[in-house]
Amino acid sequence: MSTSLHTTPQSRERRQWTQQEDELLRQGVQQEEPNNAAPSKWHAIAQHVPNRTNKDCRKRWYAKMSSDIVKGGWAPDEDQRLLSAIDCFGTRWSLVASMVQTRNSDQCAKRWCDTLNPNIDRTAWSLEADELLVQAVREHGTAWTKIVQMYFPGRTGLAAKNRYVFSPLESRLPSL
């Protein structure tokens, strides 16, 4: 495991990217992976941008600088490429994204975890589950990932959020 000169995410403050940093990132991508529309050597690329981590650089590249990344709904062929990439690489999202080509690693991870994973619990919500969801939100706020990990294994944070936000749960439930 390599060591990094960068500070840990817990100790860093979020700050805006500058035009100079964007240019350093462009140069880093071009130098490390010329003619590659889906760079994956983010540790090496990040060395070109002082005080930015490999994750900072990857997210900036795909969110703002890469013209090849699609935003919005997924096409059926993208879903198929995602499933094939996961068969090849598992959940190594940078490699998966390089095979999908039109989506970044965050988009691929979110699509898999929230939609395509066959292990997702898609059963109907019971009255008891609704009651538990309301109680969990009262206790933990809207920490959806924490709530599903603690109370609803197999469900996604997005499913719990959608159930809570888009269903008038509290008005249908007996007083808790």
Buried (B, 14 or more C-beta within 10 A) or exposed (E): EEEEEBEEEEEEEEEEBEEEBBEBBBEBBBEBBEEEEBBBBBBBBBBBBEEBBBBBBBBBBBBEBBEEBBEEEBEEEBBEBBBEBBEEBEEBBBBBBBBBBBBBBBBBBBBBBEEBEEEBEEEEBEEEBBBBBBBBBEEEEEBBEEBBEEBBEEBBBBBBBEBBEEEEBEEEBEEE
